[in-house]
Amino acid sequence: MTLTELSATQAASKIRDGEISSEELIKACLERIDEVDGDIEAWTHLDPDYALEQARILDTQRAKAGPVGPLHGIPVGIKDIFDTADLPTENGTVLDSGRQPVVDCKVVSLLKEAGAVIMGKTVTTEMAVFGPGKTKNPHNTGHTPGGSSSGSAAAVASHMVPLAIGTQTNGSVIRPASFCGIVGFKPTHGLIPRTGVLSLSPPLDTIGTFARSIEDIALLTEALVAYDPGDRDTRARACPALQETLTTEPPMRPMVGFAKTPVWDQADPETQAAFEELVELLGDDCRDLPLSEPFNHLVKMHRDIMNADLAKNLAPYYERGKDKMTTTICGMIEDGQKVSAVDYNTAVDGQDLLNSGLNACFDHYDIIITPATTGEAPAGLGATGNPIFNTLATYCGVPSITLPLMEGPNGLPLGVQVIGPRGDDARLLRNANWLIQRVTE
């Protein structure tokens, strides 16, 4: 097994025990990037000297006083909407070309406190919305990697780094992770602070994590949980024991609810067939879960919040350079300008209403499964795919994870999205791990 094939958990253990150095791991990752990124183009800012400098400092610290934290010496890719003091942050737009923050965002500070190496900045779509960047799908470079966290998903999938971070306002973590055949996790809204990250829609924006295993998802996510007064949606709380809980067996056999959701007809026929087979495989562990009538309004309410907030938060860009923005994002901003205060407040109130509906579901089911995407990654690089199956978890702020358990008709990955109760991220990961074992046994 080469160094770039190691999971983050394995690499961290070897660095901690002195079997390998962080510098050796970073050099291996840089060699891998040189080998494959010419075709995939996952990175927008990469400074090998900076990455190696961090690794050498961490190796010296480990030799003197032991590991700094749980991610000691592990390289992490950073979506290019997270402010970094040592690398540019251009938010996927020429309007921010050359922008250099003077301080790190909270998440990057937490990564450094945990001992991580900031490997570089990964490609994002235009302002983390729909305008695709240059990144290609590692499984087939003629297909989209998804978005908006395109580079983060592709870099992890192609073994350039074991871990990366992204954001989700609709489907920007789950969708690219599914298309690229890796694990992507969108935690409970407010679990990870967003201070210093491009703001699109505070009621929806969520920091997410990418890895090739669920164990690595737990490792990375646990290091990022924090209260930050700069993010009013975070709370002072005990850090959920994600890694510890993941290693335990569920006290009772989980009951799985299969929710077709109101957008089931948008799934490709092959995706529908694959999920019907999955439900059959799970047998008595799974039952169909019909959602109540209010969920029929989910997509409109999410769109009203997102577009209205885009109109507000991206107004400075629109006013000084809409001619340099794609027609897609300009159209969303213009639609958002037309959302009335009544419709916006109705949509925000709807979050509590639908969360009540989900809580009623979780009285009877431990997890809910749906497709992560409408199908496998579409051909072409002009769009990033449909996020419609991710809207439910994002709008309600509940945790969701995609697992690479299926394959589409063209041999490309197809993810299973697993949704859990709000605030119960540790149990969701444990039950998702049970599902992996149940399906692959």
C-alpha positions in Angstrom: 0.0 0.0 0.0 1.4 3.4 -1.0 1.3 6.4 1.3 -1.5 8.0 -0.8 -3.6 4.9 -0.4 -3.6 5.2 3.4 -6.7 6.4 5.0 -6.3 9.5 7.2 -6.8 7.4 10.3 -4.0 5.0 9.2 -1.7 7.8 8.2 -2.3 9.6 11.5 -1.5 6.5 13.5 1.8 5.9 11.5 2.9 9.5 12.0 2.0 9.3 15.7 4.1 6.1 16.1 7.0 7.5 14.1 6.6 4.9 11.3 6.3 7.7 8.7 6.9 11.4 8.8 4.4 14.1 7.7 7.0 15.3 5.2 7.1 11.9 3.6 3.3 11.9 3.3 3.1 15.4 1.9 5.8 14.5 -0.7 3.8 11.5 -1.7 0.7 13.5 -2.1 2.5 16.2 -4.1 3.9 13.5 -6.4 0.3 12.1 -6.8 -0.9 15.6 -7.7 1.8 16.0 -10.3 0.8 12.6 -11.7 -3.0 13.0 -12.0 -4.1 16.6 -11.6 -3.2 17.6 -15.1 -6.3 15.7 -16.2 -8.5 16.3 -13.1 -7.7 19.9 -12.2 -8.9 19.8 -8.6 -6.7 22.6 -7.3 -6.8 26.3 -7.8 -4.0 27.3 -5.4 -1.2 24.9 -4.5 2.1 25.9 -2.9 4.3 22.8 -2.5 6.9 24.7 -0.5 4.2 26.0 2.0 2.8 22.4 2.4 6.3 21.0 3.0 7.2 23.7 5.4 4.1 22.9 7.6 5.0 19.2 7.5 8.6 19.8 8.6 7.5 22.0 11.5 5.0 19.4 12.6 7.6 16.6 12.4 9.9 18.6 14.6 7.1 19.3 17.1 6.2 15.6 17.2 9.8 14.6 17.9 10.0 17.1 20.8 6.6 16.9 22.4 4.4 14.4 20.6 1.5 15.0 18.2 -0.2 18.4 18.2 -3.7 16.9 17.7 -5.7 14.1 16.1 -4.9 15.3 12.5 -1.1 15.7 13.1 0.6 15.8 9.8 -2.4 14.9 7.7 -3.0 17.0 4.5 -6.4 18.5 4.0 -7.8 20.2 0.9 -9.7 23.5 1.4 -12.5 24.6 -0.8 -11.7 28.0 -2.2 -14.4 29.9 -0.3 -12.7 29.4 3.1 -10.4 32.4 4.0 -6.8 31.4 4.4 -4.1 33.8 5.5 -1.3 32.0 3.6 -3.1 31.3 0.3 -5.4 33.3 -1.9 -9.2 32.9 -1.5 -10.9 33.8 -4.8 -14.4 32.3 -4.3 -14.5 30.9 -7.8 -15.0 34.3 -9.4 -12.8 36.7 -11.4 -14.3 39.4 -9.3 -12.2 38.2 -6.4 -9.0 37.5 -8.5 -5.9 37.9 -6.3 -7.9 38.3 -3.1 -5.7 37.6 -0.1 -7.3 37.3 3.3 -5.2 38.4 6.3 -6.6 35.9 8.8 -7.7 32.3 8.6 -11.4 31.4 8.8 -12.4 29.5 12.0 -12.4 26.1 10.3 -8.8 26.5 9.0 -7.7 27.6 12.5 -9.3 24.5 14.0 -7.5 22.3 11.4 -4.2 23.9 12.3 -4.9 23.4 16.0 -5.6 19.7 15.3 -2.2 19.4 13.5 -3.4 19.3 9.9 -1.4 20.4 6.9 -3.2 22.9 4.8 -2.5 21.3 1.4 -4.0 23.9 -0.8 -7.2 25.4 -2.1 -9.6 23.2 -4.2 -11.7 24.4 -7.1 -15.2 25.7 -6.3 -18.0 26.5 -8.7 -18.7 30.2 -9.2 -19.3 31.6 -5.7 -20.2 28.1 -4.6 -23.4 28.1 -6.7 -23.9 26.4 -10.1 -21.4 27.9 -12.5 -19.0 25.0 -13.1 -15.2 25.3 -12.6 -12.5 23.4 -14.4 -12.5 20.2 -12.4 -13.3 16.8 -14.0 -14.6 13.6 -12.5 -11.7 11.2 -11.6 -13.8 8.2 -12.8 -14.3 9.6 -16.2 -13.0 13.0 -17.1 -15.7 13.5 -19.7 -18.2 13.7 -16.8 -18.9 16.4 -14.1 -17.5 15.9 -10.6 -20.6 17.7 -9.3 -20.5 20.9 -7.4 -20.1 23.2 -5.8 -17.3 21.5 -3.8 -16.0 20.0 -7.0 -12.2 20.1 -6.3 -12.5 18.8 -2.8 -14.5 15.7 -3.9 -12.2 15.0 -6.9 -9.0 15.5 -4.9 -10.0 12.9 -2.3 -11.4 10.5 -4.9 -8.2 10.5 -6.8 -6.0 10.0 -3.7 -4.3 13.5 -3.9 -5.3 14.0 -0.3 -7.2 11.8 2.2 -9.4 14.6 3.5 -11.1 17.8 2.3 -13.7 20.3 3.4 -16.5 21.9 1.5 -19.9 23.6 2.0 -23.5 22.8 1.2 -26.4 25.2 0.7 -28.4 22.7 -1.4 -26.3 19.7 -2.5 -22.7 20.9 -2.7 -21.2 18.2 -0.5 -23.5 15.2 -1.0 -23.8 15.5 -4.8 -20.0 15.7 -5.7 -19.2 13.0 -3.1 -21.7 10.7 -4.8 -20.6 11.5 -8.3 -16.9 10.9 -7.3 -17.6 7.7 -5.4 -16.4 8.8 -1.9 -18.0 9.5 1.5 -19.4 13.0 2.0 -20.9 14.2 5.2 -23.2 17.3 5.9 -23.5 17.6 9.6 -26.3 19.2 11.6 -26.6 22.8 10.6 -24.6 24.9 13.1 -22.3 22.1 14.3 -19.2 23.5 12.5 -18.6 27.3 12.5 -18.7 29.2 9.3 -16.9 32.4 10.3 -14.6 33.5 7.5 -16.4 31.4 4.8 -18.3 33.0 1.9 -21.9 33.5 3.1 -24.7 32.5 0.7 -27.6 31.7 2.9 -27.1 31.5 6.7 -30.3 29.4 7.4 -28.9 26.8 4.9 -25.1 27.1 4.7 -23.4 24.1 6.3 -19.7 23.0 6.4 -19.2 19.5 5.2 -16.4 16.9 5.0 -15.0 14.5 2.4 -13.1 11.3 2.9 -12.8 7.8 1.4 -14.1 6.1 4.6 -16.6 6.8 7.3 -13.9 6.4 9.9 -12.0 9.3 8.4 -15.2 11.4 8.2 -15.6 11.0 12.0 -12.0 11.9 12.5 -12.1 15.1 10.5 -15.6 16.3 11.5 -14.9 15.8 15.3 -11.9 18.1 15.0 -14.1 20.9 13.5 -16.9 21.0 16.0 -16.8 24.3 18.0 -18.7 27.2 19.3 -17.8 30.5 17.7 -19.5 33.8 18.6 -18.9 34.9 15.1 -21.4 32.4 13.9 -24.8 32.8 15.6 -26.0 29.3 14.6 -23.3 27.6 16.6 -23.9 26.6 20.2 -21.8 25.9 23.2 -22.0 22.1 23.5 -20.1 19.0 24.3 -18.3 17.7 21.2 -20.2 14.7 19.9 -18.2 11.5 20.3 -18.3 10.7 16.6 -15.3 8.4 16.5 -16.1 6.5 19.7 -19.8 6.1 18.8 -18.8 4.9 15.3 -16.9 1.9 16.7 -19.9 0.6 18.7 -22.7 -1.6 17.6 -26.2 -0.1 17.6 -28.0 -1.2 20.8 -30.9 -2.5 18.6 -31.0 -3.4 15.0 -31.7 -0.1 13.1 -35.0 0.4 11.3 -34.5 2.0 7.9 -37.2 4.2 6.3 -37.0 4.5 2.5 -38.4 7.9 1.5 -39.0 8.4 -2.2 -39.7 12.1 -1.4 -41.9 14.3 -3.6 -39.2 14.4 -6.2 -38.9 10.7 -6.9 -40.0 11.1 -10.5 -36.8 13.1 -11.1 -34.6 10.1 -10.4 -33.3 8.2 -13.4 -35.1 4.9 -14.1 -31.9 3.1 -13.3 -31.6 4.9 -10.0 -35.1 4.0 -9.1 -34.5 0.3 -9.9 -31.3 0.3 -7.9 -33.0 1.6 -4.8 -35.9 -0.8 -5.2 -33.3 -3.6 -5.2 -31.6 -2.1 -2.1 -34.9 -2.1 -0.3 -35.5 -5.7 -1.2 -32.0 -6.6 0.0 -32.6 -4.9 3.4 -35.8 -7.0 3.8 -37.4 -6.6 7.2 -34.9 -3.9 8.2 -36.4 -1.4 5.8 -39.9 -0.1 5.1 -41.4 2.5 2.7 -41.7 5.8 4.4 -44.3 8.2 2.9 -43.8 11.8 3.8 -46.7 14.1 4.7 -48.3 16.8 2.5 -46.2 19.7 3.8 -43.1 18.1 2.3 -44.6 18.8 -1.1 -43.7 22.5 -0.6 -40.1 21.8 0.3 -38.4 22.7 -3.0 -40.1 26.1 -3.3 -39.5 27.0 0.3 -35.8 26.1 0.0 -35.5 28.1 -3.2 -37.2 31.2 -1.7 -34.7 31.2 1.2 -31.7 30.5 -1.0 -32.4 33.0 -3.8 -33.5 35.8 -1.5 -30.3 35.4 0.6 -28.2 35.2 -2.6 -29.7 38.5 -3.7 -28.7 40.1 -0.3 -25.3 38.5 0.3 -24.0 38.6 -3.3 -25.4 42.1 -4.0 -21.9 43.7 -3.9 -20.7 41.4 -6.6 -23.8 41.9 -8.7 -23.6 45.6 -8.5 -20.0 46.0 -9.4 -19.6 43.2 -12.0 -22.7 41.3 -13.1 -21.2 41.3 -16.6 -18.5 39.0 -15.2 -21.0 36.6 -13.6 -22.8 33.7 -15.3 -26.4 34.2 -16.4 -27.3 31.3 -14.0 -26.2 33.1 -10.8 -27.5 36.5 -12.0 -30.8 34.9 -12.7 -30.9 33.4 -9.2 -30.1 36.8 -7.7 -32.8 38.5 -9.8 -35.3 35.9 -8.8 -34.3 36.4 -5.1 -35.0 40.1 -5.5 -38.6 39.3 -6.2 -39.2 37.1 -3.2 -41.6 38.9 -0.8 -41.0 39.2 2.9 -44.1 37.1 3.5 -42.8 34.3 1.3 -39.4 34.4 2.9 -40.8 34.3 6.4 -43.1 31.5 5.4 -40.2 29.5 4.1 -38.2 30.0 7.2 -41.1 29.0 9.4 -41.5 26.0 7.2 -38.1 24.7 8.5 -39.6 24.1 12.0 -42.8 22.6 10.5 -40.9 20.1 8.3 -38.5 19.3 11.2 -41.5 18.4 13.3 -42.5 16.0 10.5 -39.1 14.5 10.4 -39.1 14.1 14.1 -42.3 12.1 13.9 -40.6 9.9 11.3 -37.6 9.3 13.6 -40.0 8.1 16.3 -40.3 5.0 14.2 -37.2 4.9 12.0 -33.5 5.2 13.0 -32.4 6.5 9.6 -34.0 7.5 6.3 -32.4 6.6 3.0 -32.9 8.3 -0.4 -30.8 8.6 -3.5 -27.9 11.0 -3.1 -28.4 12.1 -6.7 -30.9 11.6 -9.5 -28.3 9.3 -11.1 -24.6 8.9 -11.9 -22.5 11.9 -12.9 -23.9 13.4 -16.2 -21.6 13.6 -19.2 -20.2 17.0 -20.0 -18.7 19.8 -17.9 -21.2 22.5 -18.6 -23.3 21.7 -15.5 -22.8 20.0 -12.1 -25.9 17.9 -11.9 -29.2 18.1 -10.0 -29.1 18.6 -6.2 -32.9 18.0 -5.8 -32.5 14.9 -3.5 -30.2 16.9 -1.1 -32.7 19.7 -0.5 -34.6 17.9 2.3 -31.6 17.5 4.6 -30.2 20.9 3.9 -33.5 22.8 4.3 -34.3 21.0 7.6 -30.7 21.3 8.8 -30.5 17.5 9.7 -27.3 15.5 9.2 -26.9 13.5 6.0 -24.1 11.3 4.6 -23.6 9.7 1.2 -22.1 6.2 1.0 -20.6 4.8 -2.3 -22.6 1.6 -2.3 -23.9 1.5 -5.9 -22.9 1.8 -9.5 -24.8 3.4 -12.3 -25.4 2.0 -15.8 -22.2 3.5 -17.2 -20.1 2.1 -14.4 -19.9 5.4 -12.5 -20.6 5.7 -8.7 -24.1 6.1 -7.3 -24.4 7.1 -3.7 -26.9 6.2 -1.0 -27.9 9.2 1.1 -28.5 8.4 4.7 -30.4 11.0 6.9 -30.6 11.1 10.7 -32.2 13.2 13.4 -31.1 16.8 13.9 -28.3 17.0 16.5 -27.7 13.2 16.5 -24.7 13.1 14.2 -22.9 10.4 16.1 -25.8 8.0 15.9 -26.2 8.7 12.2 -22.6 7.8 11.5 -23.0 4.6 13.6 -26.1 3.6 11.8 -24.6 4.5 8.4 -21.7 2.3 9.3 -24.1 -0.5 10.1 -25.8 0.0 6.7 -22.4 -0.4 5.0 -21.8 -3.7 6.7 -25.4 -4.8 6.1 -25.2 -4.1 2.4 -21.7 -5.5 1.8 -21.9 -8.6 4.0 
